[in-house]
Structure formats: structure tokens, C-alpha cells
């Protein structure tokens, strides 16, 4: 009995040692990285990967002309990192927390991927009674001066103090006709947060205390945790977000490329991409839903699209069948007419004529006219 107890104790010590050794080895190796290809694979169903001049591969989302990053279908919430963008798009975990956005006069907004995560990548301003923000362009970070490069109106979003922090914030953005005055009278908000885990600084935006004072509303901090797959879930004042460490797409290894690359010549303008509007998107949040995550309508949209395609194909097939039947009927009637034509000429009662009906017998007068003169003279005598 004592021997068995000793054996069990030794086995227990071995298991404990193996467990601590694995944890120590994992700590020495550091956190695991995810391949840069995750962007190419996960975002392909929702847009076009193209080779854009000066930027290499960029992503153009399937959205309409009214889309604006960090404005359409989403809201701002305060987390430990500062103001964090919670998107209502299923691809928002990537395009609003990694990389940068830029604008093309024909193609609209497009996204340039990068491996660095952040709560958002925007620059902030405040004017009298308004908060404003604009997407950071490629190559810009929190250590640069944002003054002169961000005075163009199309990149800015301004909302009144009382509206900041509401769901679907894009519906509260003021008309851009007032942006010139707002930008000239505004000042840069340069509050930052240092993320020691990722060794990066974020522009955190206005302080929570200032927003509560200017808006007249109480706002709490939202806890942010890691999500185990691409996507995000926001409910019960908690944000679960997929935010892995991404490997850089540079170095000695061969540079990764999207599996499907679309030629820019085949990409339509946002006005012409209406049919793809909000593909992969989820409905904007509603204040009455108390900040609960709204699930995507993607399945419903795809189902409706398939139904429309089925109806179109069904109607097309019916038209083709009617067309074929009408052609066959015309051909059959033509052949029938050709077959019945001799019968109708010689027999109105549709009785089959004799085989030699077309060879009509000659009359006595006709035979006499064809007789030779000698036979006619002999017969007359």
C-alpha cells in the first residue's frame, strides 16, 4: 500500500513539473502571431483586393457612396485604450483597428492593411460645441503633427457634444457645409495612451470626464477582451474583439498576396456598386436596444439574393420553353401544311387520291389531235 502511494506521489510531481515547464517555455517563446493572410482571406467576401498604385494591395469594400469609415454603422465607446470604435460591419474587427484608410475620387474609400492593432486610427479635434475626428492616412501615427494635412472637409466628421457616444453616430454628423468654420475654430486633441503590451501609442481622444461634462450624460467604461475568432461581440457593457498579433508582410520570406486579385479596370464606382451595398454588414444599432450586439443580416440578404436569382432563372427558363415550343409548333404546322397541300388541291373531302391522280387521262379529242395524218385519213374513210 505504501509503495502504491509513493508511486502516485511521484507521478503527481512529474505532472506538476511538466505543467510548469510548458508554461515557462510558452512564456519564453512569447505570444503567438497570426499570418498576414488573415486579412486577405477574411475580407475577400466583402470587397475587392486590388493592386493600387503606391500602396500595393488594398481592399475596396462593397459599400455605397455614402459610406464613411468611423462614421457609418457604428459608435464610440470608452475603453482602457481611449475611445474605441465599435463597428456594425462583420469585417469591422480588421478594417477599423488595423491599417489605414484613404480616399480615391472614383473608387471612394479603400483600406490599406497593416499589422498594428489600435482602438481606432483617427485624429481628433474639438470646436465650440462639437467633437470631430478623421481617419489617419497611411504613414501617419500618433507622434506626428496633424494640422495642415487634415483640413480637407471630406475626411472629417463633426457631431455636437450632446450626440457624441450615441449609437449609429453617423446619423448625427452635421452637414459638411459648416466644416470650414468648424475646422478653423477647432483645436487638436492630443491625448494618448501607451500600450506596453504592443509597444505602441494610441490617440485616445477627449477624456471621459470632459465628454460627460459637455454632453450632460453619464458614460461608463467598456471592458474589452479578446475574441477567439474573426469578428466582434458587444453586449452587457463588454466588447469582445478579435485582435491577434499579426506578422509583418515583409522580410526575407516571400511577400504574401491575396488569393483573388481584381483588376482596377473592373471595379465600379460606389454609385454603381449599389447592388453590393451593405453586403456583409449588420443593421445599425438602435438606442432602444440598450447597446446590445445586433446580428448580421447577411444570411437574410444572401437568401433574398438567391431567391431573386431563382425567380429570374425560372422566368428565363419559362420564356425559353415558350419560345422553343412556339418555334417547334411553327415548324410542325409548316411541315403539316406541306404534307396536306397535294391532298387539298385534288380532294376537298380529304380522301386520299389515287396513286396516278396527277396523271390525268387524255380525252378523245386530245388523242385525235395527236394522231398522225395517215391514221386520221384512214379512220375518216
C-alpha positions as CSV (number, residue, x, y, z in Angstrom):
1,X,0.0,0.0,0.0
2,X,2.8,2.4,0.9
3,X,4.6,1.5,-2.4
4,X,1.4,2.4,-4.3
5,X,1.2,5.7,-2.5
6,X,4.8,6.6,-3.3
7,X,4.2,5.8,-7.0
8,X,1.1,8.0,-7.2
9,X,3.0,10.8,-5.4
10,X,5.9,10.6,-7.9
11,X,3.5,10.6,-10.9
12,X,1.8,13.7,-9.4
13,X,5.1,15.5,-9.0
14,X,6.1,14.6,-12.6
15,X,2.8,16.0,-14.0
16,X,3.2,19.3,-12.0
17,X,6.8,19.7,-13.2
18,X,5.7,19.1,-16.8
19,X,2.9,21.7,-16.5
20,X,5.2,24.4,-15.1
21,X,7.8,23.6,-17.7
22,X,5.3,24.0,-20.5
23,X,4.2,27.3,-19.1
24,X,7.7,28.5,-18.7
25,X,8.6,27.5,-22.3
26,X,5.5,29.3,-23.6
27,X,6.4,32.5,-21.7
28,X,9.9,32.3,-23.2
29,X,8.6,31.9,-26.7
30,X,6.3,34.9,-26.3
31,X,2.8,35.4,-27.8
32,X,1.7,33.6,-30.9
33,X,1.4,35.6,-34.2
34,X,-1.2,35.2,-36.9
35,X,-0.3,35.3,-40.6
36,X,-0.9,38.5,-42.5
37,X,-3.0,36.3,-44.9
38,X,-5.9,36.5,-42.4
39,X,-6.8,39.9,-43.8
40,X,-6.8,38.6,-47.4
41,X,-8.9,35.6,-46.6
42,X,-11.4,37.1,-44.2
43,X,-12.2,40.3,-46.1
44,X,-12.3,38.9,-49.6
45,X,-16.1,38.0,-49.5
46,X,-16.9,41.7,-48.6
47,X,-15.0,43.6,-51.2
48,X,-12.2,43.7,-53.8
49,X,-8.5,43.3,-53.3
50,X,-6.7,45.4,-55.9
51,X,-3.2,46.4,-56.7
52,X,-3.4,50.2,-56.1
53,X,-0.5,52.5,-57.3
54,X,1.9,53.4,-54.5
55,X,0.1,51.2,-51.9
56,X,0.5,47.7,-53.2
57,X,-2.6,45.6,-52.3
58,X,-5.5,47.5,-50.9
59,X,-9.1,46.5,-50.1
60,X,-12.2,48.3,-51.5
61,X,-15.3,47.4,-49.5
62,X,-18.7,46.6,-51.1
63,X,-20.5,49.7,-49.8
64,X,-22.4,52.6,-51.3
65,X,-21.3,56.1,-51.9
66,X,-22.4,57.4,-48.5
67,X,-20.0,55.1,-46.6
68,X,-17.5,56.9,-44.4
69,X,-15.1,55.0,-42.1
70,X,-15.5,55.6,-38.4
71,X,-19.0,57.1,-39.1
72,X,-21.2,54.7,-40.9
73,X,-22.9,51.9,-38.9
74,X,-21.0,52.2,-35.6
75,X,-20.4,54.1,-32.4
76,X,-17.7,55.3,-30.0
77,X,-17.3,53.6,-26.6
78,X,-14.7,54.4,-23.9
79,X,-12.3,51.6,-23.0
80,X,-9.0,51.5,-21.2
81,X,-7.3,52.4,-24.5
82,X,-9.4,55.5,-25.1
83,X,-12.3,56.0,-27.4
84,X,-12.7,52.7,-29.3
85,X,-14.7,52.2,-32.5
86,X,-17.4,49.5,-32.3
87,X,-18.4,48.7,-35.9
88,X,-21.7,47.1,-37.1
89,X,-19.9,45.6,-40.1
90,X,-18.8,41.9,-39.7
91,X,-15.4,42.9,-41.1
92,X,-15.0,45.8,-38.8
93,X,-12.6,44.0,-36.4
94,X,-9.9,44.3,-39.1
95,X,-10.6,47.5,-41.2
96,X,-11.2,49.8,-38.2
97,X,-8.5,48.5,-35.8
98,X,-5.6,47.7,-38.2
99,X,-4.2,49.6,-41.1
100,X,-5.3,53.0,-42.5
101,X,-8.0,54.4,-44.8
102,X,-7.6,56.7,-47.8
103,X,-9.9,58.1,-50.4
104,X,-10.0,57.9,-54.2
105,X,-12.2,60.3,-56.2
106,X,-13.5,57.4,-58.3
107,X,-13.4,54.3,-56.2
108,X,-14.2,56.0,-52.9
109,X,-12.8,54.8,-49.6
110,X,-10.2,52.0,-49.6
111,X,-8.3,50.3,-46.8
112,X,-4.5,49.7,-46.6
113,X,-3.8,46.7,-44.3
114,X,-1.1,46.8,-41.6
115,X,-0.2,44.6,-38.7
116,X,-0.5,47.1,-35.8
117,X,-3.7,47.0,-33.7
118,X,-5.4,50.0,-32.2
119,X,-8.8,51.0,-30.7
120,X,-9.1,53.2,-33.7
121,X,-6.8,55.1,-36.1
122,X,-8.2,58.6,-36.2
123,X,-7.1,62.1,-35.3
124,X,-9.4,64.2,-33.0
125,X,-10.4,67.9,-32.8
126,X,-12.8,69.9,-30.7
127,X,-14.6,73.1,-31.6
128,X,-17.1,75.2,-29.7
129,X,-19.9,72.7,-29.0
130,X,-18.5,70.0,-31.3
131,X,-16.2,67.0,-31.4
132,X,-14.6,66.0,-34.7
133,X,-12.5,63.1,-36.0
134,X,-11.0,61.9,-39.3
135,X,-9.2,58.7,-40.4
136,X,-5.5,58.7,-40.2
137,X,-3.9,58.4,-43.6
138,X,-1.2,55.8,-44.5
139,X,2.1,56.7,-42.9
140,X,0.6,58.8,-40.1
141,X,0.8,57.9,-36.4
142,X,0.3,59.5,-33.0
143,X,3.7,61.1,-33.0
144,X,3.1,63.3,-36.0
145,X,1.5,66.8,-36.3
146,X,-1.9,66.5,-37.9
147,X,-2.6,70.2,-38.5
148,X,-2.3,71.0,-42.2
149,X,-2.8,67.5,-43.7
150,X,-6.3,67.2,-42.3
151,X,-8.0,70.4,-43.3
152,X,-9.9,68.8,-46.2
153,X,-13.6,68.6,-45.5
154,X,-14.4,65.1,-46.9
155,X,-12.4,63.4,-44.2
156,X,-13.9,65.0,-41.2
157,X,-16.9,64.1,-39.1
158,X,-18.3,66.6,-36.5
159,X,-21.1,66.0,-34.0
160,X,-22.5,68.1,-31.3
161,X,-21.4,67.5,-27.7
162,X,-24.8,66.1,-26.8
163,X,-24.7,63.5,-29.6
164,X,-21.2,62.1,-29.1
165,X,-21.2,58.5,-27.9
166,X,-24.7,57.6,-29.3
167,X,-25.3,54.5,-31.3
168,X,-25.1,54.8,-35.1
169,X,-23.2,58.1,-34.7
170,X,-23.1,58.7,-38.5
171,X,-26.8,59.8,-38.4
172,X,-25.8,62.7,-36.0
173,X,-22.9,64.1,-38.1
174,X,-23.5,67.7,-39.1
175,X,-23.7,68.9,-42.6
176,X,-20.2,69.4,-44.2
177,X,-21.1,72.9,-45.3
178,X,-20.2,74.1,-41.8
179,X,-16.8,72.3,-41.7
180,X,-14.7,75.2,-42.9
181,X,-15.7,77.3,-39.9
182,X,-15.5,74.3,-37.5
183,X,-12.0,73.3,-38.6
184,X,-10.7,76.9,-38.5
185,X,-12.1,77.4,-35.0
186,X,-11.1,73.9,-33.7
187,X,-8.0,72.7,-31.8
188,X,-6.3,69.3,-31.9
189,X,-7.0,66.8,-29.1
190,X,-3.6,65.1,-28.5
191,X,-4.4,62.8,-25.6
192,X,-2.6,59.5,-26.0
193,X,-2.5,56.1,-24.4
194,X,0.7,53.9,-24.2
195,X,0.1,50.2,-24.8
196,X,3.1,48.5,-23.2
197,X,1.9,45.0,-24.4
198,X,2.1,46.0,-28.0
199,X,4.7,48.8,-27.6
200,X,2.6,51.4,-29.4
201,X,0.8,54.7,-28.5
202,X,-2.8,55.5,-29.5
203,X,-4.6,58.8,-29.9
204,X,-7.3,58.3,-27.2
205,X,-9.4,61.4,-28.0
206,X,-11.2,63.6,-25.5
207,X,-11.2,62.5,-21.8
208,X,-14.3,60.7,-20.5
209,X,-14.7,63.3,-17.8
210,X,-14.8,66.1,-20.4
211,X,-17.3,64.2,-22.6
212,X,-19.6,63.6,-19.6
213,X,-19.5,67.2,-18.7
214,X,-20.1,68.6,-22.2
215,X,-22.8,66.1,-23.2
216,X,-24.6,66.1,-19.9
217,X,-24.8,62.2,-19.9
218,X,-23.2,59.6,-17.7
219,X,-20.9,57.2,-19.6
220,X,-19.1,54.2,-18.2
221,X,-16.0,52.4,-19.4
222,X,-16.5,49.4,-21.5
223,X,-14.4,46.3,-20.7
224,X,-12.6,45.0,-23.8
225,X,-11.5,41.3,-24.1
226,X,-10.0,39.1,-26.7
227,X,-12.3,37.2,-29.1
228,X,-11.2,33.7,-30.3
229,X,-12.2,34.2,-34.0
230,X,-12.5,37.0,-36.6
231,X,-15.4,39.3,-35.5
232,X,-16.7,41.2,-32.5
233,X,-19.5,41.0,-30.0
234,X,-20.7,44.0,-28.0
235,X,-23.2,43.3,-25.2
236,X,-23.7,43.9,-21.5
237,X,-21.2,46.7,-21.5
238,X,-18.5,44.3,-22.7
239,X,-16.7,44.3,-26.0
240,X,-15.2,41.1,-27.3
241,X,-12.9,41.8,-30.2
242,X,-10.6,39.7,-32.3
243,X,-7.2,41.4,-32.1
244,X,-4.3,39.0,-32.6
245,X,-0.7,39.9,-33.1
246,X,-0.2,39.9,-36.9
247,X,3.0,39.0,-38.6
248,X,4.5,41.7,-40.8
249,X,4.2,41.1,-44.5
250,X,7.8,41.9,-45.2
251,X,11.2,40.4,-44.6
252,X,13.2,37.6,-46.1
253,X,10.2,35.4,-46.9
254,X,8.1,35.8,-50.0
255,X,5.6,38.6,-49.7
256,X,2.0,37.3,-49.2
257,X,-0.6,38.2,-51.8
258,X,-4.4,37.9,-51.9
259,X,-5.7,34.7,-53.4
260,X,-8.1,36.7,-55.6
261,X,-7.0,40.0,-57.1
262,X,-9.4,42.2,-59.1
263,X,-8.1,44.4,-61.8
264,X,-8.9,48.0,-61.1
265,X,-10.5,48.3,-64.5
266,X,-13.3,46.0,-63.4
267,X,-14.0,47.8,-60.1
268,X,-17.0,50.1,-60.4
269,X,-17.6,53.4,-58.6
270,X,-19.6,53.4,-55.4
271,X,-22.6,54.8,-57.2
272,X,-22.6,51.7,-59.5
273,X,-22.0,49.3,-56.6
274,X,-25.5,49.8,-55.2
275,X,-26.3,46.1,-55.7
276,X,-23.5,45.2,-53.3
277,X,-24.5,47.8,-50.7
278,X,-24.1,46.5,-47.1
279,X,-23.1,43.1,-48.2
280,X,-21.7,41.5,-45.0
281,X,-23.0,44.4,-43.0
282,X,-25.2,44.4,-40.0
283,X,-28.0,46.8,-39.3
284,X,-27.1,50.0,-37.5
285,X,-27.6,49.9,-33.7
286,X,-30.7,51.4,-32.1
287,X,-30.8,53.3,-28.9
288,X,-33.7,51.3,-27.7
289,X,-31.7,48.1,-27.8
290,X,-29.5,49.2,-24.9
291,X,-26.2,48.7,-26.6
292,X,-26.8,45.1,-27.5
293,X,-25.0,43.5,-30.4
294,X,-27.1,43.4,-33.5
295,X,-26.5,40.3,-35.5
296,X,-25.8,40.4,-39.2
297,X,-28.5,40.4,-41.8
298,X,-26.0,38.8,-44.2
299,X,-27.8,35.4,-44.3
300,X,-31.2,37.1,-44.9
301,X,-29.7,39.2,-47.7
302,X,-28.0,36.2,-49.4
303,X,-31.2,34.2,-49.1
304,X,-33.1,37.1,-50.7
305,X,-30.5,37.4,-53.4
306,X,-30.7,33.6,-54.2
307,X,-34.5,33.9,-54.3
308,X,-34.3,36.7,-56.8
309,X,-31.8,34.8,-58.9
310,X,-34.1,31.7,-58.8
311,X,-37.1,33.7,-59.9
312,X,-35.1,35.3,-62.7
313,X,-33.8,31.9,-63.9
314,X,-37.3,30.4,-63.6
315,X,-38.8,33.2,-65.7
316,X,-36.0,32.9,-68.2
317,X,-36.5,29.2,-68.5
318,X,-40.2,29.6,-68.9
319,X,-39.6,32.2,-71.7
320,X,-37.1,29.8,-73.3
321,X,-39.6,26.9,-73.1
322,X,-42.4,29.0,-74.6
323,X,-40.0,30.2,-77.3
324,X,-38.9,26.7,-78.2
325,X,-42.5,25.4,-78.1
326,X,-43.6,28.2,-80.4
327,X,-40.8,27.5,-82.8
328,X,-41.5,23.8,-82.8
329,X,-45.2,24.4,-83.3
330,X,-44.5,26.7,-86.3
331,X,-42.2,24.1,-87.8
332,X,-44.7,21.3,-87.2
333,X,-47.5,23.4,-88.8
334,X,-45.3,24.2,-91.8
335,X,-44.5,20.6,-92.3
336,X,-48.1,19.6,-91.9
337,X,-49.2,22.2,-94.4
338,X,-46.6,20.9,-96.9
339,X,-47.9,17.3,-96.4
340,X,-51.6,18.3,-96.8
341,X,-51.1,20.6,-99.7
342,X,-51.4,17.9,-102.5
343,X,-54.4,16.4,-100.8
344,X,-56.2,19.7,-100.6
345,X,-55.6,20.5,-104.3
346,X,-57.2,17.3,-105.6
347,X,-59.6,16.2,-103.0
348,X,-61.6,18.7,-100.9
349,X,-63.1,15.9,-98.8
350,X,-59.6,14.9,-97.6
351,X,-59.9,11.5,-99.3
352,X,-56.6,10.1,-100.3
353,X,-56.3,10.5,-104.1
354,X,-55.2,7.5,-106.2
355,X,-51.5,7.0,-107.0
356,X,-51.9,8.2,-110.6
357,X,-54.3,11.0,-109.8
358,X,-51.8,13.6,-111.0
359,X,-51.5,11.7,-114.4
360,X,-54.9,12.7,-115.8
361,X,-56.3,10.5,-118.6
362,X,-56.5,12.2,-122.0
363,X,-59.8,12.9,-123.7
364,X,-60.9,11.5,-127.1
365,X,-60.4,14.9,-128.8
366,X,-56.9,15.3,-127.3
367,X,-55.9,11.8,-128.6
368,X,-57.3,12.6,-132.1
369,X,-55.3,15.8,-132.3
370,X,-52.1,13.9,-131.6
371,X,-52.8,11.2,-134.1
372,X,-50.7,11.2,-137.3
373,X,-52.3,12.4,-140.5
374,X,-52.3,9.0,-142.2
375,X,-54.1,7.4,-139.3
376,X,-56.7,10.2,-139.3
377,X,-57.3,9.8,-143.1
378,X,-57.7,6.0,-142.7
379,X,-60.2,6.4,-139.9
380,X,-62.2,9.1,-141.7
381,X,-62.6,6.8,-144.8
